[in-house]
Amino acid sequence: MSAVTVVAERIDALLPQTQCARCGYGGCRPYAAAIAAGEAPINQCPPGGRATIEALARLLGREYLPLNPANGVESPPRVAWIDEERCIGCARCLPPCPVDAIVGASKYLHTVIVERCTGCELCLAPCPVDCIEMRSGAAPAPDQAALNRQRFEAHEERRDRRARERREQLEAIKAAAPRVAAPSS
């Protein structure tokens, strides 16, 4: 394992694992890799805020930088809440949730498992009826980041597996389709 990879893992362990992408990267691990490679500053994580930036500065022997306002502002923990009266069961909020904290199915009411919600806000934009709002949440449990990482990895693995299965299905359909001969001239 390279030295940069080891440092990236140590950085990733300090991040809150909300997988919110507010840092400008697709999740906490890509952001950690960018920091380790010297491609990103340490002050781009609003959910981690000051405490995470200070921990990163100590780990890396860098100077503390205040949170970059372009990435957002530090705020108390928040969780998604779905207004059951307005939810139309479109299921558009399910795929973007990086830790599968939203449960439901198409044409059925959806709900949030509050203990799993990282407050990433990725479910807000796809909702066509704006029935999701962010509310105050409890401070994360000490082991919450590790649980969030596990759920995110399971979510990504399932998403990749489904995409691979869909590609294989399409290839099988194409292979089974009768071939039409080109007209001769």
N, C-alpha and C positions, 0 to 999 in steps of 0.2 A: 504494500500500500504506500502510495507516495506521501510525502510530507504535507502537500497541499490538501490531499484527501483527508488526512488525519486532522488537520486544522479545521477543515470544513465540517467534519463530524462534531468536533468540539464546539464550533460556532453554532451548528444546528441544534445541539443539545441546550444551548442558552436561549434559543428563540421560542416564542410562546406556542408555536405550531397551530396558529389559527388558520393558516393556508389562505389568507385573505387576498394576497397579491398586491396589497397597497404599497409594498416596497418596490414594485415595478417588475417583480419576478413571479413565475408561476406557482410559487409556494416557498415555504421556509427553506427547504434543502437547496433549491437553486440559488436563493439569496445567499445562503451560507457559502456555497461554492464560489459565488462572485466575490464575496468579501475575502475569502481565503486566497483567491487568485489576484486580489488587488484591483478588481474591476468595479467594486461598489463600496461606497462609504458605509460606516457602521450605524448611521443615524436615519435609517429609512423604515423603521418598524413601529408604526403607531400603537399597535396593541401591546408591544413590549415596553414602549416608552422609555423613560429615563432609566429605569432599573436595568433594562436589557442593554441599553447603550452603554451604561457604566460597566456592566459585566463584560461586554465585548471589548471595551477599551482596556480593561484590566487584563483580559485573556491575551489580547494582541499587543499589549504594550503601546497602545495609541492614546492620543489625547481625546478626552471626552468632547463630543460635538452635540449640540442641542438637536432635538428631533427636527428633521427637514420638514417644514410646513407644506411643501409640495406633495408629501406623502400622506398628509392628514394630521390630525391632532390626537394627543393622548387623551383618553377618556376612561371613565370607570367601566368595568365589565358590563357588556350588554348581550342580550340574547334576542333571537327572532321570536316573534309572536304572530300567529295567524288568526285573523278575525274570521271565525267560523261562519258568520252571517254573510260575509262577502266572498268567501272562497268558492270558486266555481269548479274546482277539481281538475284544472287544466294540466297539472303535473309538471309545469315548466320550472318550478322551484326545485324539483328533485335532483336533476342532473348536476346543477352547479354547486350543490351542497357538498363540500369537500370531505365531510366526515359522516355523511348519511344521518344527519340529525333530524331531517324532515321525513316523516312517514306518511304514506297515502298512496293512492293509485288513481289513474285517470278516471275522471267523473265521480270521484269520491272526495270527501273532506280530507284535508291534510292537517297535520299537527306537527309541532316541534317537540322533540325530546330535549327539554331544557338542559338536562345534565350533559348532553353531548354537544350542544350548540357552542361554537367558538366565537360567535359574534362577528363573523367575517363579512356579513352583509351581501354576499354573492347571490342570495336568493331574492333580493329586493328588485333588481332591474328586470328579470324575466317575468315577473308577476304582472299580467295584463290588467288586473283590477285593483292593484295597489292594496291588497288585503294583508300584506306583511309589514310589520313595523318592528323597530328595535326598542326593547325595554330594558330597564336596569336588571342586571343579573348578579349572581353571587360571585365572590372572588373565586378564581379557579382553585381546585384542590391541588395539593403539592405534586401529585403524580399526573395531573391533567395533561400536561404537554406530551408526555410519553403516550398516554391513551389517545390523544388527538393524532399523533404521528402514526400510531398503529391503525387507527380508523381511516386516516387519509391514504395510507399505503394500501389497505384493503379496497378502498373505493377506487383508487387508480388501477389496481390489478384487475378488478372486476370490469371496469370500463375498457381497459385494453383487451381483456379476454373477449368481451362482447363485440368489440370492433373487429378483432381477428376472426371470430366465428362468423360475423356478417360478411367479411371479405371472402371467406372460404365458401359460404353459401352462394354468393354471387358468382364466384369462379366456377362452382359446380353447375349452376344454372347455365352459364355461358358455354361450358364444355358440353352440356347435354342438349343444347339448342341445335336444331337442324341447320346445316350450312346451306346457304343459297348459292348456287353456282353463278358466277359472273357471266353476263351475256357475251357471246363471242362476236367478234366483229368481222 
